[in-house]
Amino acid sequence: MKKLKEYEINIAKLSNKTHQYEFDMDDSFFDLFSGEIIHGGKLHADVELEKTETLLTLHFDIKGTVRLTCDRSLEEFDQPVDVQETFRMKFGPEDKELDEDLWQIASDTQQINVAQHLYDYIGLSLPMKKLHPRFLAEMDEDSDEDILIYSSKNTGDTDSGSDDDDDDDIDPRWDALKNLN
């Protein structure tokens, strides 16, 4: 995939210091991934890569908007995104995940691709319930009116241990069943 090449960083030729990279993501970036949550967007990522003899530390700063579908109205809307994340890669004998924010990569690795990391960080920053901003504004306006409070009649504060109060609330049609015993 030619488009994924844009997100590759050649680490073999880098000196041991801090390096800066910039990536712009648009609808074509999201087309590279099979997820159906994000339909497109326009974002900019600043990636700072600190290289040492044994470790790569990547600092991601991603800002922009993504296009989502509202869970309530199925309308598309733009959701702002502002992400700051750090990811580490240490050199070792083989490629494997050590932790969610730490990978081990082979010592002879020539380049890394940050496209999947960018996509994952954007996806993780999104709210679980995707609501159009119009609904969020309505919820703020009506917040006092929409609150439901459930409570039981008998809170236990005045419990005398008798069930006489419960008998007053029973439908009289059920009284006939008590006489069956």
WOFENZI-V910956 format. One record per residue. N is the residue number from 0. RES is the residue in one small letter. NEAR is the number of other C-alpha atoms within 10 Angstrom. Layout:
# WOFENZI-V910956
N;RES;NEAR
N;RES;NEAR
This chain:
# WOFENZI-V910956
0;m;6
1;k;5
2;k;12
3;l;13
4;k;12
5;e;14
6;y;18
7;e;13
8;i;16
9;n;12
10;i;16
11;a;12
12;k;9
13;l;15
14;s;12
15;n;15
16;k;11
17;t;14
18;h;13
19;q;11
20;y;12
21;e;13
22;f;15
23;d;15
24;m;19
25;d;15
26;d;15
27;s;13
28;f;19
29;f;20
30;d;14
31;l;14
32;f;12
33;s;8
34;g;11
35;e;11
36;i;14
37;i;20
38;h;17
39;g;19
40;g;20
41;k;19
42;l;20
43;h;16
44;a;20
45;d;16
46;v;22
47;e;17
48;l;23
49;e;18
50;k;19
51;t;15
52;e;11
53;t;11
54;l;18
55;l;23
56;t;18
57;l;20
58;h;18
59;f;22
60;d;18
61;i;23
62;k;18
63;g;19
64;t;19
65;v;25
66;r;17
67;l;22
68;t;19
69;c;17
70;d;13
71;r;11
72;s;10
73;l;12
74;e;11
75;e;16
76;f;18
77;d;18
78;q;19
79;p;15
80;v;18
81;d;16
82;v;15
83;q;15
84;e;14
85;t;14
86;f;15
87;r;17
88;m;22
89;k;19
90;f;18
91;g;16
92;p;10
93;e;12
94;d;15
95;k;13
96;e;12
97;l;11
98;d;9
99;e;8
100;d;11
101;l;17
102;w;19
103;q;19
104;i;19
105;a;15
106;s;15
107;d;12
108;t;14
109;q;12
110;q;12
111;i;15
112;n;14
113;v;19
114;a;20
115;q;13
116;h;13
117;l;20
118;y;17
119;d;11
120;y;18
121;i;21
122;g;15
123;l;10
124;s;13
125;l;17
126;p;9
127;m;8
128;k;9
129;k;18
130;l;20
131;h;20
132;p;13
133;r;9
134;f;13
135;l;11
136;a;11
137;e;10
138;m;13
139;d;9
140;e;11
141;d;10
142;s;10
143;d;9
144;e;8
145;d;9
146;i;8
147;l;7
148;i;5
149;y;6
150;s;7
151;s;6
152;k;7
153;n;10
154;t;8
155;g;9
156;d;6
157;t;7
158;d;10
159;s;8
160;g;7
161;s;7
162;d;9
163;d;9
164;d;10
165;d;10
166;d;10
167;d;9
168;d;8
169;i;10
170;d;8
171;p;10
172;r;7
173;w;9
174;d;11
175;a;8
176;l;9
177;k;7
178;n;7
179;l;6
180;n;4
